Amino acid sequence: MARKKKERKLQLPDVILNEAKIEMISNREIIVDGCKGVIEYGENLIKLNIGELVLSLVGDNMIIESFDSGVAIIRGRFAEIDFIS
């Protein structure tokens, strides 16, 4: 007797789909998946557009190591991390 497989599609709420994912490794590296663009870029201040919020990073010797397909990798020594609406 053959069983029919039922397909089920996973429905994720829009809130999850449109939110940035931020991963922090100590105070030396931050990976932002869902970055829409760079607003401000300097050695001591980086501001990223992450949708409805701006991610503000304050620190020393900060660089954007990579920015590809909405994923930004920032390295440096972070002192402050703020979300600005």
LOLOVO-11423 format. One record per residue (C-alpha): residue in three letters; z, x negated, y negated; residue number from 1; chain. Coordinates in nm, 2 decimals. Layout:
// residues N
+-----+--------+--------+--------+-----+----+
!  aa !      Z !      X !      Y !   i ! ch !
+-----+--------+--------+--------+-----+----+
! ALA !      Z !      X !      Y ! NUM !  A !
...
+-----+--------+--------+--------+-----+----+
This chain:
// residues 85
+-----+--------+--------+--------+-----+----+
!  aa !      Z !      X !      Y !   i ! ch !
+-----+--------+--------+--------+-----+----+
! MET !   0.00 !   0.00 !   0.00 !   1 !  A !
! ALA !  -0.11 !  -0.16 !  -0.33 !   2 !  A !
! ARG !   0.11 !  -0.14 !  -0.63 !   3 !  A !
! LYS !  -0.02 !  -0.09 !  -0.97 !   4 !  A !
! LYS !   0.11 !  -0.32 !  -1.24 !   5 !  A !
! LYS !   0.21 !  -0.16 !  -1.56 !   6 !  A !
! GLU !   0.13 !  -0.36 !  -1.87 !   7 !  A !
! ARG !   0.39 !  -0.36 !  -2.14 !   8 !  A !
! LYS !   0.33 !  -0.50 !  -2.48 !   9 !  A !
! LEU !   0.62 !  -0.66 !  -2.65 !  10 !  A !
! GLN !   0.67 !  -0.50 !  -2.99 !  11 !  A !
! LEU !   0.85 !  -0.72 !  -3.24 !  12 !  A !
! PRO !   0.97 !  -0.58 !  -3.57 !  13 !  A !
! ASP !   0.79 !  -0.70 !  -3.88 !  14 !  A !
! VAL !   1.11 !  -0.86 !  -4.00 !  15 !  A !
! ILE !   1.11 !  -1.11 !  -3.72 !  16 !  A !
! LEU !   0.74 !  -1.18 !  -3.76 !  17 !  A !
! ASN !   0.75 !  -1.25 !  -4.13 !  18 !  A !
! GLU !   1.06 !  -1.47 !  -4.14 !  19 !  A !
! ALA !   1.06 !  -1.85 !  -4.16 !  20 !  A !
! LYS !   1.23 !  -2.04 !  -3.88 !  21 !  A !
! ILE !   1.43 !  -2.34 !  -4.01 !  22 !  A !
! GLU !   1.56 !  -2.62 !  -3.78 !  23 !  A !
! MET !   1.79 !  -2.89 !  -3.92 !  24 !  A !
! ILE !   1.86 !  -3.22 !  -3.75 !  25 !  A !
! SER !   2.18 !  -3.36 !  -3.91 !  26 !  A !
! ASN !   2.12 !  -3.41 !  -4.28 !  27 !  A !
! ARG !   1.81 !  -3.62 !  -4.22 !  28 !  A !
! GLU !   1.53 !  -3.39 !  -4.11 !  29 !  A !
! ILE !   1.44 !  -3.02 !  -4.16 !  30 !  A !
! ILE !   1.15 !  -2.84 !  -3.99 !  31 !  A !
! VAL !   1.03 !  -2.52 !  -4.16 !  32 !  A !
! ASP !   0.80 !  -2.30 !  -3.95 !  33 !  A !
! GLY !   0.66 !  -2.03 !  -4.17 !  34 !  A !
! CYS !   0.63 !  -2.23 !  -4.49 !  35 !  A !
! LYS !   0.37 !  -2.07 !  -4.72 !  36 !  A !
! GLY !   0.35 !  -2.35 !  -4.97 !  37 !  A !
! VAL !   0.51 !  -2.62 !  -5.18 !  38 !  A !
! ILE !   0.64 !  -2.51 !  -5.52 !  39 !  A !
! GLU !   0.80 !  -2.83 !  -5.64 !  40 !  A !
! TYR !   0.80 !  -3.18 !  -5.48 !  41 !  A !
! GLY !   1.00 !  -3.48 !  -5.59 !  42 !  A !
! GLU !   1.21 !  -3.75 !  -5.43 !  43 !  A !
! ASN !   1.53 !  -3.56 !  -5.52 !  44 !  A !
! LEU !   1.42 !  -3.20 !  -5.51 !  45 !  A !
! ILE !   1.18 !  -3.00 !  -5.29 !  46 !  A !
! LYS !   1.12 !  -2.63 !  -5.32 !  47 !  A !
! LEU !   0.92 !  -2.44 !  -5.05 !  48 !  A !
! ASN !   0.78 !  -2.09 !  -5.06 !  49 !  A !
! ILE !   0.91 !  -1.92 !  -4.74 !  50 !  A !
! GLY !   0.80 !  -1.57 !  -4.81 !  51 !  A !
! GLU !   1.04 !  -1.36 !  -5.00 !  52 !  A !
! LEU !   1.27 !  -1.66 !  -5.06 !  53 !  A !
! VAL !   1.24 !  -2.01 !  -5.19 !  54 !  A !
! LEU !   1.40 !  -2.28 !  -4.99 !  55 !  A !
! SER !   1.55 !  -2.55 !  -5.23 !  56 !  A !
! LEU !   1.64 !  -2.89 !  -5.09 !  57 !  A !
! VAL !   1.83 !  -3.14 !  -5.30 !  58 !  A !
! GLY !   1.90 !  -3.49 !  -5.18 !  59 !  A !
! ASP !   1.77 !  -3.85 !  -5.19 !  60 !  A !
! ASN !   1.46 !  -4.02 !  -5.07 !  61 !  A !
! MET !   1.30 !  -3.69 !  -4.95 !  62 !  A !
! ILE !   0.94 !  -3.68 !  -4.84 !  63 !  A !
! ILE !   0.72 !  -3.42 !  -4.68 !  64 !  A !
! GLU !   0.63 !  -3.60 !  -4.36 !  65 !  A !
! SER !   0.39 !  -3.33 !  -4.25 !  66 !  A !
! PHE !   0.26 !  -2.99 !  -4.36 !  67 !  A !
! ASP !   0.02 !  -2.83 !  -4.11 !  68 !  A !
! SER !  -0.04 !  -2.47 !  -4.01 !  69 !  A !
! GLY !   0.26 !  -2.34 !  -4.20 !  70 !  A !
! VAL !   0.50 !  -2.60 !  -4.05 !  71 !  A !
! ALA !   0.66 !  -2.85 !  -4.29 !  72 !  A !
! ILE !   0.86 !  -3.15 !  -4.18 !  73 !  A !
! ILE !   1.08 !  -3.29 !  -4.45 !  74 !  A !
! ARG !   1.28 !  -3.61 !  -4.41 !  75 !  A !
! GLY !   1.54 !  -3.77 !  -4.63 !  76 !  A !
! ARG !   1.91 !  -3.74 !  -4.70 !  77 !  A !
! PHE !   1.99 !  -3.38 !  -4.78 !  78 !  A !
! ALA !   2.29 !  -3.29 !  -5.00 !  79 !  A !
! GLU !   2.22 !  -2.92 !  -5.08 !  80 !  A !
! ILE !   2.02 !  -2.65 !  -4.92 !  81 !  A !
! ASP !   1.98 !  -2.32 !  -5.11 !  82 !  A !
! PHE !   1.79 !  -2.00 !  -5.07 !  83 !  A !
! ILE !   1.66 !  -1.85 !  -5.40 !  84 !  A !
! SER !   1.54 !  -1.49 !  -5.42 !  85 !  A !
+-----+--------+--------+--------+-----+----+
